[in-house]
């Protein structure tokens, strides 16, 4: 019996009455596997057996076998994925209405840049008074800014969140005014709303009249939510409140009616 190792050394061959039994051990990837080859001696000379041994070794090494210093093969060890980085689907998000939501996704990758599934990710907000976050869903609470953080093990990634309400509609306290006396005054109030119906606090509102010869509109300061309509003369006019790209109108009709009659003597 002759034991062959995967190296370039040709083992010595001895004969026996029953022939030769070659054992090839430590095959690539199978450390404990033995391959037995039985050769009948009466069919091969010693030189032919040596050539056969050389051929076996060359064939195995051409299949990718790696030799170790001791002559055996070193099996290829599987590479264990290790989480090395985490990235978010966006580095910043902007929300224009209270209650508006936006979704962030986190991807954990291994040392080869491959995405890893099943990795636990924890989410947090630096200011829950501005935005909250749950499983990557960010919800606007109030105007301001905050930082969203995703954590997986020792890895973290962040995204900035900015909430800035934008006027979408304006609601007036009345959309039609009828004034029966010149000099009469009526107050109008305006509420500026975002796209989801949230009140835009501190929104700048401008007031205008389509015909100041019929009715004027005055307000205490730029951005006032209240304006005072004053009747000037019989006729009609339109009062408009504007904030950003949002606007609302109210029609004004001035139609005097007799209140008293004064007689003069002659």
Phi, psi and omega in degrees: 000132181237133179257122181257137175251156181279076171219184185271003180274130177275121182290154175291147182241130174239154184258158174213166185294334183266358179107196182245141176235110182268133173244118176261115185248168178056045176295154185303121178084354181225082188298326186257008181276137175241135178249116182259134177232120182258123181241129180280127187291332185285355179257346184226143173277168178301320180295321178295323179295321178297318178297321179296318178299317178299318179297318179298315181296314181298321181295315181294319180291328178290344178276004175104011179295138178252128183271143175262164181305330181277001178100347181268170178275149176257114183292148177285121182274138178295141179274123180275122179297136178233128179295125183237342180205159176224134180231153179253156182292341178210148179269344178204151177223148178237133180238131187252359180218146175292135183090350178293146181239157174216147184253135173244141174240146180246136178239122176263129181241154180269189185294345178259005180082009180273139179293139180252130180267158175076014180276130180287134180232128177256140183244146177210157178241138179287342179210097181288350174284345178256308177218149171247161179219136178218117180052035177092353178268117183261132182237131180284134179246317181202162178300141180147194179223154180205168178246129176263131181239132174250130183233133174224107185065238178263003183266141178222154174215148183231157174218142178273143178235127180238127177250120178218101182300141176242133179300132177244318178219161175234133178250124179262151180294338176206143178254004179206128179236137173238122185243128188260355181222140173293133182094351178294150181233142176223136179271137172243138175240149182233139174242122179268129184240148174275185186295337180257012176089007177281140180289130178270100182291138177073017180295141179279124182239133174247143182242140177218156174242137180287341180208097181286353173284345178254312181210142176247161177230130179232152178212155188298318181204165178300130180095003180295139179278353181234140176227151181249122180267131180238129179284134181248316181201163178300141180147195180225152179207167178239128176262130182238132174250131184229138174215112185064235178263001181265146178208160176212152183231156174224134179274143179235129176238123176254117181220098182295145173233146181298136177246317178219160176236130180248126180260146177245144180273152179242000000 
